[in-house]
């Protein structure tokens, strides 16, 4: 059995070892808490700094771009009509049977001016569209993004 003098918790060296281990844990924890608090302060400083402002500018495509696109699309889809205007392009199919070509022409139109975002000005499909069963008016827009930092404002 255990003799009280052999109990390592009551032994002088055992007590010192336990207290030394506890002091090491406490010092390590204090160091980690200090690092964590420094990290939190850095994060708060980052959040507290003013954010940059983003300016989005949108401009319309030029009439010359619509005219060259209409010319190229006319070669690709000779059964359809392409009319360039100052602020857009009109795609017209005169036959009901040319629906799939009309849809393909709309896709080709959106690819005809690189880096442009397209907007549908009008779209008509069916018997109530007048002389042409399929008609679409598309407008191209260019967007530019400028980041304005706090020191530039």
C-alpha positions as CSV (number, residue, x, y, z in Angstrom):
1,X,0.0,0.0,0.0
2,X,0.9,3.6,-0.2
3,X,2.9,5.3,2.5
4,X,2.0,8.9,3.0
5,X,5.6,9.9,2.4
6,X,5.6,8.1,-0.9
7,X,2.5,10.0,-2.3
8,X,4.0,12.1,-5.1
9,X,1.4,15.0,-4.6
10,X,2.7,15.4,-1.1
11,X,6.3,15.0,-2.1
12,X,8.1,18.3,-2.3
13,X,9.4,17.8,-5.8
14,X,6.1,16.6,-7.1
15,X,4.4,19.7,-5.8
16,X,7.0,21.9,-7.5
17,X,6.5,20.0,-10.7
18,X,2.7,20.5,-10.7
19,X,3.1,24.2,-9.9
20,X,5.8,24.5,-12.6
21,X,3.5,22.9,-15.1
22,X,0.6,25.1,-14.1
23,X,2.8,28.2,-14.4
24,X,3.9,27.1,-17.9
25,X,0.3,26.6,-18.9
26,X,-0.6,30.0,-17.5
27,X,2.3,31.8,-19.3
28,X,1.5,30.1,-22.6
29,X,-2.2,31.0,-22.2
30,X,-1.3,34.6,-21.4
31,X,0.9,34.8,-24.5
32,X,-1.9,33.4,-26.7
33,X,-4.4,35.8,-25.2
34,X,-2.1,38.7,-25.9
35,X,-1.6,37.5,-29.5
36,X,-5.4,37.1,-29.9
37,X,-6.1,40.5,-28.5
38,X,-3.5,42.1,-30.9
39,X,-5.2,40.2,-33.8
40,X,-8.6,41.5,-32.7
41,X,-7.3,45.1,-32.5
42,X,-5.8,44.7,-36.0
43,X,-9.2,43.4,-37.4
44,X,-11.0,46.3,-35.7
45,X,-8.6,48.7,-37.3
46,X,-9.2,47.2,-40.7
47,X,-13.0,47.3,-40.3
48,X,-12.7,50.9,-39.0
49,X,-10.8,52.2,-42.0
50,X,-13.1,53.8,-44.6
51,X,-13.9,51.6,-47.6
52,X,-13.2,52.5,-51.1
53,X,-16.1,53.7,-53.3
54,X,-16.9,51.9,-56.5
55,X,-18.1,54.1,-59.4
56,X,-20.0,52.3,-62.2
57,X,-20.2,54.1,-65.5
58,X,-22.4,52.9,-68.4
59,X,-22.1,54.2,-71.9
60,X,-24.1,53.3,-75.1
61,X,-22.4,51.8,-78.1
62,X,-21.8,54.0,-81.1
63,X,-23.9,53.9,-84.2
64,X,-20.9,52.8,-86.2
65,X,-20.6,49.7,-84.1
66,X,-24.3,48.9,-84.7
67,X,-23.8,49.4,-88.5
68,X,-20.8,47.1,-88.7
69,X,-22.6,44.5,-86.6
70,X,-25.6,44.7,-88.8
71,X,-23.5,44.2,-91.9
72,X,-21.7,41.2,-90.5
73,X,-24.9,39.6,-89.2
74,X,-26.5,40.1,-92.6
75,X,-23.8,37.9,-94.1
76,X,-24.4,35.2,-91.4
77,X,-28.2,35.3,-91.6
78,X,-29.2,36.3,-95.2
79,X,-32.9,35.4,-94.6
80,X,-33.2,37.9,-91.8
81,X,-33.1,41.7,-91.8
82,X,-30.8,43.7,-89.5
83,X,-31.3,47.5,-89.2
84,X,-28.8,49.7,-87.3
85,X,-30.1,52.7,-85.5
86,X,-28.4,55.4,-83.4
87,X,-29.0,53.5,-80.1
88,X,-29.6,49.9,-81.1
89,X,-30.1,47.2,-83.7
90,X,-33.3,45.6,-85.0
91,X,-33.5,42.0,-85.9
92,X,-36.4,41.1,-88.2
93,X,-37.6,37.7,-89.5
94,X,-40.3,37.8,-92.1
95,X,-41.2,34.1,-92.2
96,X,-42.8,32.1,-89.4
97,X,-40.5,29.1,-90.4
98,X,-37.4,31.1,-89.5
99,X,-37.9,31.1,-85.7
100,X,-34.8,29.0,-85.0
101,X,-32.7,31.2,-87.2
102,X,-34.2,34.3,-85.5
103,X,-33.2,32.9,-82.1
104,X,-29.7,32.1,-83.3
105,X,-29.5,35.6,-84.8
106,X,-30.3,37.1,-81.4
107,X,-27.4,35.2,-79.9
108,X,-25.1,36.2,-82.7
109,X,-26.2,39.8,-82.2
110,X,-25.2,39.7,-78.5
111,X,-21.8,38.4,-79.5
112,X,-21.3,40.9,-82.3
113,X,-20.0,43.7,-80.1
114,X,-17.4,42.4,-77.7
115,X,-17.6,43.3,-74.0
116,X,-21.0,44.8,-74.4
117,X,-24.0,44.2,-72.1
118,X,-27.2,43.9,-74.0
119,X,-30.7,45.2,-73.2
120,X,-33.9,44.2,-75.0
121,X,-35.6,47.3,-76.0
122,X,-38.6,45.4,-77.5
123,X,-39.4,41.9,-78.5
124,X,-42.4,40.6,-80.5
125,X,-43.1,37.1,-81.6
126,X,-46.4,36.1,-83.2
127,X,-49.2,37.2,-85.5
128,X,-49.7,40.6,-83.8
129,X,-46.3,41.8,-84.7
130,X,-47.4,43.3,-88.0
131,X,-45.8,42.2,-91.2
132,X,-42.9,40.4,-89.6
133,X,-43.7,37.5,-87.1
134,X,-40.5,38.0,-85.2
135,X,-38.9,41.3,-84.3
136,X,-36.4,42.4,-81.6
137,X,-34.7,45.7,-80.8
138,X,-31.5,45.3,-78.9
139,X,-29.3,48.0,-77.3
140,X,-25.6,47.5,-76.3
141,X,-24.1,49.2,-73.3
142,X,-20.5,49.3,-72.0
143,X,-19.8,49.3,-68.3
144,X,-16.6,50.5,-66.6
145,X,-15.8,50.2,-63.0
146,X,-13.6,52.7,-61.2
147,X,-12.5,52.2,-57.6
148,X,-12.0,55.4,-55.7
149,X,-9.9,55.2,-52.6
150,X,-10.5,57.4,-49.6
151,X,-7.4,59.5,-50.2
152,X,-8.5,60.3,-53.8
153,X,-11.9,61.8,-52.8
